[in-house]
Amino acid sequence: MKDAIARKYRLVVKTFGYIGWSLFWLLIWDVMVTIEFMLFFNTEFTLPLMPLTLLGSALVVLVSFRNSSAYNRWWEARTLWGALVNSSRSFARQVLTLVDDIDDSPNPVKASLLRRHVAYVNCLAAHLKGEPCPDELMAFIPPKEFERRNGSNNFANDILSGSAAMLAREYKEGRLDSIRLSRLESTLVDLSNAQGGMERIANTPLPYPYVYFPRLFISLFCLIVPVGLVESLGWFTPLASTVVGFMLLAIERIGSDLQSPFRFSEHQIQMEKICETIERNLESMQREAQVEKLGAE
């Protein structure tokens, strides 16, 4: 029972905390308007409900358009990361099965390519967030190559290009034929296409009116609502007005978070967890390939 109450309490705190101080200041404003009207003003100063209703209807349409656009960006970003996960598994499977070994000995290029891919997805996640490539990735790629990250404007793409160059060398050494190389190159193109789609979302913000006009109009509407309701609701105005403002502020905050799916927010794409999933998948596939090779021997 106590655990259930504690969970509900944390949920309530998280729900109201999501809006932040804006809800608190709105409540203060609603209380001030109610006290001023009930104690000092006459009914001549009230606002008719018809303009308030029309303004609210127009505001709902505007916010709906903005939130639909923001959600489409968020969903496309999540879809692209899902495609990246699938392409990563395909790339690992192709590397492990299509690249020939060296004189019946394990080809070290296979493990190197898988390590590079783990570095690639993690570096891509950092790139989308506008952060530098993490130092922990030095364990996955050669130190000299890692040192070039500061001079590159897209180090994740450089890592992918380096992997393609390694496959090209394997082709020249005769451990890949043209058909298998073409299949691997096709998977690399899929990875590059997913990265390009994510970068398009990260580098192309929503137009200025979509971002700031809903925020401005919602703020004005929340200020006007208690003035229009106070005559009919009296001392109950702060309750009704704050609830209406809470819903509008929550919708605006959700849209603001969804429009930048890679930036830190309540609804950001969990890229770190996806990268960890890719890393575990690749490690598992590599272990299974080694076990199968030992069993065949």
C-alpha positions, 0 to 999 in steps of 0.5 A: 500500500505504501509503495503504491502511494509513493509511486502515485506521489512520484507520478504527480510530482513528475507530472506537475514538475514537467511544466515547471515554474510556469504553472506556479506563476500562472496559479499566482496570476489566477489568484491575483485576478480573482482577488482583485475582481472579488474585492475591488473591481466591478462587473464592468471590467470583465471580458466577454466569453465569446472572444475567449472561446474563439481565441481558444479554438484558433489556438488549439488548431495552431498548436495541433499543427505544430505538435503534429509536425514535431511528432512526425520529426520525432517518429521519423528519427526513431524510425531511422534509428530502428533502420540503423539497428537492422542495418548494423545487424546485417552489416555484422552478419555479412562481415562475419560470413562474406569476408574470407579468413586467411589460410584457415586462420581468423581474419582480424579484419572482421573483429576490427570492422565490428569494433569500428561499427560500435565506434561509428554508432556511438560517435553518430549519437554524439554528433546528433546531440552536438557533442564531441566524440567520446574518449571511450571510443579510442578503444575501438579504432586506431589512436591515429585515426581517433586523433583526427576527430577534432579536425573533422566536421563529421567524424562518424562519416569518416569512420564509415568511410574507413570501414569501406576502405578496409573492405576495398583492401580485402577485395584487392587481397582476394578475400572478397569477390565483386558480388560480396563487396557489392552487397556489403557496399549496399549495406553501407549505403543503407547506414549512410542514408539513415545517418543522412536522414538523422542529420537532416532532422538535427540540422533543420529546425522547425520554422520560427512561427511553428516554434514561438507563436504557439508559445506566445499565444498560449501565454497570452491566452493563459493571462486572459482566461481568468479575466473571462471566467472570474465573473461566472466562477468567482472564487473558483476561478483559480482552480478552473483557469489553472487546470486549463493553463496546465493542459495548454502548457503541457501540450506546448512543452510536449511539442517543444520537446518532440521537435528536437528528438536528439536533444536532451528532453523528457522525450529524447530518442534514447540513443545511448541504449540503442547503441548499447543494444547494437554493441551487444548484438555485434558481440553476440554475433561474433561469439556465435561465429567463433563457436561455430568455427571451432565446432566445424574444426 
